[in-house]
Amino acid sequence: MENRYLILDQSNTVVNIIIYDGVSEYNPGEGLTIESYPLEQDGSYSYVTIGSTRNIDGSWTHPEPVVSE
């Protein structure tokens, strides 16, 4: 079964979100790590997007939305 995974850089910022089986050999690249996409208690995916940063306490800070005129 494939699930969502986060690719994080050295500052714990999400640089990509991928679908991955969690078993096959995979290297996200130098200086990057991979981890399971966080789930809520009800099993739904938490809100995390590219540009979100994981804080020391495990919470997430999200980028400001870009508004086009």
N, C-alpha and C positions, 0 to 999 in steps of 0.2 A: 504494500500500500504506500502510495506517495503522499507526502505531507509538505507543508510550507516550512521553509528554513530561512533564517536571516543570515546575511553576510555582513559582518561588522569589521570596521577598520580599527586601528590601534587606539582611537579615542572613543570606541564603543558607539560609533555612529553607523546606522544602517546604510550600506551602499548598494545593496541589492536584496531582493526577495525571490527565492527560487522554489520550485517544486523538486523534491529529491526523495529517494526511497530510504535514505538514512543508513543504508547498508553498503551500497556500491562505493568503490574507492573514488574519492573526490577531493581535490585540493582547490580551495577558493582563491589561492594566489598568495604571494609573499606579503606578509603583514596583515593578512585577513584571517578571520575566524568564522566558523559556521556554528549556528546553534538553532535548536527548534524554535519555531515561531511560538510566542507565548499564548496560552489559552486561558480563557476565563473559567470560573468554577462550573459553568453550565456546558463547557466543552466548545463554546464558540471562540473564534479567534479574537484576541485583544486588538485594540487599535494601535498599530505600529506601521509606519510608512518609511519609504526611503527618505533619509535625512533625519529621522528620529534618533535620539541619543539616549542610551540606557544610563541612568544615574547610579551612583554607588549603592543606594538603597533598593535598587531593582525597579524603580519607577521609570517612566519614559518622559522625555521632553521632546515635543514635536516641532518641526519647522513652522514658521509663520506661513500662512497661505499666500500665494502670489495672486494679486488681483490685476487683471488686464482691463484696460479702458478701451 
